[in-house]
């Protein structure tokens, strides 16, 4: 997975959930493996695995979140 829209300092601010972690019901996430990267609201039965790279919106600065979603850099 490559994220050319982010520099090294910004990448450090993008936490990817570890395999086996349960997503918080009602939380907003992106899957970095998806194309396009659309945000979604988690249900209570989603668990991170090796086929996904889930990022919680609550833990990412909004400028970085917007660029992960494909919005232009402010």
C-alpha positions in Angstrom: 0.0 0.0 0.0 1.4 3.3 -1.0 0.2 6.7 0.1 2.1 9.2 -2.1 -0.2 12.0 -1.0 1.4 12.0 2.5 5.0 12.8 3.6 6.8 10.8 6.3 5.7 13.0 9.2 2.1 12.8 8.1 2.3 9.0 7.7 3.3 8.8 11.4 -0.1 10.3 12.2 -2.1 7.6 10.4 -2.8 4.7 12.8 -3.8 1.5 11.1 -5.6 -1.0 13.3 -3.8 -4.2 14.0 -5.2 -7.5 12.8 -7.7 -8.8 15.4 -8.8 -5.3 16.6 -12.5 -4.8 16.7 -13.8 -1.6 15.1 -15.9 0.6 17.4 -19.6 0.4 16.5 -20.7 3.7 15.1 -17.1 4.9 14.5 -16.0 6.3 11.1 -13.2 4.6 9.3 -11.4 4.3 6.0 -9.9 1.2 4.5 -6.7 2.2 2.9 -6.8 -0.9 0.7 -10.1 0.3 -1.0 -10.1 2.3 -4.2 -11.7 4.7 -4.0 -11.3 5.3 -0.3 -14.8 6.0 1.0 -15.4 6.5 4.7 -17.8 4.1 6.4 -19.5 3.7 9.7 -18.6 0.5 11.5 -21.1 -2.0 12.8 -20.4 -4.1 15.9 -19.2 -7.1 14.0 -16.2 -5.8 12.0 -12.8 -7.1 13.0 -9.6 -5.9 11.3 -7.7 -8.6 9.3 -4.8 -8.8 6.9 -6.9 -7.9 3.9 -7.8 -4.5 5.2 -6.0 -1.4 6.5 -8.6 0.3 8.7 -7.9 3.9 9.9 -10.1 5.5 12.6 -11.2 9.0 11.7 -11.2 10.0 15.4 -7.4 9.5 15.5 -6.3 11.3 12.3 -6.0 15.1 11.9 -8.7 16.3 9.6 -6.3 17.7 6.9 -4.7 14.3 6.6 -8.1 12.5 6.7 -9.3 14.6 3.8 -6.3 13.8 1.7 -6.6 10.1 2.5 -10.1 10.4 1.1 -8.7 12.0 -2.1 -9.6 15.6 -1.4 -7.2 18.3 -2.5 -4.5 19.5 -0.2 -5.7 22.7 1.5 
